[in-house]
Amino acid sequence: MRKIREIRRKIGKLKEKIAGLGDMRPGSLTRQTRSWGKSYWQISWTHRGRGGTGYVSNERYKEVRKQTVNYRKFKEMGLKLIDLSIELAKLTDKETVS
């Protein structure tokens, strides 16, 4: 019973963190340089099996970078949430079966 409460507490905390992440988008940012020397930021992403690229201005770089970091955090927390949910299901199933 104590273990179940602890897992539920962890799940609650994770959900709060996920809700507070803010804007997000998949992708990675790289600095590209044109043959004549001008450089720019490029974002590359894959979502639902489709990929894409786009330009990101220097002015928007920090904002877009934060969004990609938030997305990676979201994915990591989502995996932890699923792990905890599976663990909780195993424990509650054992309690209801007896």
NORFEN-V761728 format. One record per helix or strand of 3 or more residues. SS is the DSSP state (alpha for helix, beta for strand). FROM is the first residue (numbers start at 1). LEN is the number of residues. If there is no record, write none. Layout:
BEGIN
SS	FROM	LEN
SS	FROM	LEN
END
This chain:
BEGIN
alpha	2	18
beta	28	6
beta	39	9
beta	50	7
alpha	61	37
END
